[in-house]
Amino acid sequence: MRKPVFVIGGGNSAGQAAVYLAKFASRVTILVRDKSLAQSMSEYLITEIDATPNIGLMWRVEVVGAAGDGRLETIDVRDRVSGAADTLPAAALFILIGAEPFT
């Protein structure tokens, strides 16, 4: 059964992972701390992500929690602008923030 997964990051590694994972997951959501991918990701990858129907993006967010009973079941995501938080179902969380993350 295909399940939703999340990728944290805004660079090429995160984009490549999302495109790959989209083959296996019901939905891949890329969680990006900034408001754009233009400065951190190659244009060809942005185009490929836009063309993949089961990849979505959430802008200006950060993961602030995770929960599950023996495995990941949900993540808590907070909007960095409004501070609003949301709990989302998640089967996996992949962190691709680079060797020197911009956090």
C-alpha positions, 0 to 999 in steps of 0.5 A, a space after each residue: 500500500 502506498 503511503 504519504 512521505 515527507 522530504 525536508 530540504 530545498 536543494 538538489 538532493 531533496 529534489 532528487 529524493 522526492 522525484 525518486 520516492 514519488 514512484 513508491 509513495 502515494 504522495 511526497 511533500 517537500 518541506 521547505 523553510 524558505 519561500 522558493 526553490 529558485 536559489 537552492 535547486 536546479 531549474 531542471 529539477 524544479 520543472 520535474 517536480 512541477 510535472 510530477 502529480 504526486 509531489 507537493 511543496 509546503 513553503 516556510 515550514 519546519 517540522 516540530 514534532 513526530 509521533 507514532 506507536 512503534 513507527 512514524 505515523 504523524 509529523 507536526 509542521 509549523 508555519 514559520 510566518 504565522 506560527 500555525 501548526 498542523 499534524 499530518 499523517 506520515 509513513 516516512 520522513 527523509 531529511 536532506 538538508 546538506 552537509 552544511 544546512 542553512 538552518 
